[in-house]
């Protein structure tokens, strides 16, 4: 039983590191590499939750600006996403 608890703890820590790495990488990608004028300048990746098999990740973003800027930014990010 203790081995299973230890393994779950290690997996959880590994996933936290993976999620943090994805968050930093996606934030840098949005800030520097996406040249879409619809993306608001103050767009931040606030969190990432990847599945254990890394097949899917949910990305949470924050967009500073009005509703128009938020809507345009989310549309631009959705069009840039690889599904």
Secondary structure as the mmCIF struct_conf table of DSSP 4:
data_model
#
loop_
_struct_conf.conf_type_id
_struct_conf.id
_struct_conf.beg_label_comp_id
_struct_conf.beg_label_asym_id
_struct_conf.beg_label_seq_id
_struct_conf.end_label_comp_id
_struct_conf.end_label_asym_id
_struct_conf.end_label_seq_id
HELX_RH_AL_P HELX_RH_AL_P1 UNK A 2 UNK A 28
HELX_RH_PI_P HELX_RH_PI_P1 UNK A 29 UNK A 33
TURN_TY1_P TURN_TY1_P1 UNK A 37 UNK A 38
BEND BEND1 UNK A 39 UNK A 39
BEND BEND2 UNK A 41 UNK A 42
STRN STRN1 UNK A 43 UNK A 50
TURN_TY1_P TURN_TY1_P2 UNK A 52 UNK A 53
BEND BEND3 UNK A 54 UNK A 55
STRN STRN2 UNK A 57 UNK A 63
BEND BEND4 UNK A 65 UNK A 65
HELX_RH_AL_P HELX_RH_AL_P2 UNK A 67 UNK A 80
#
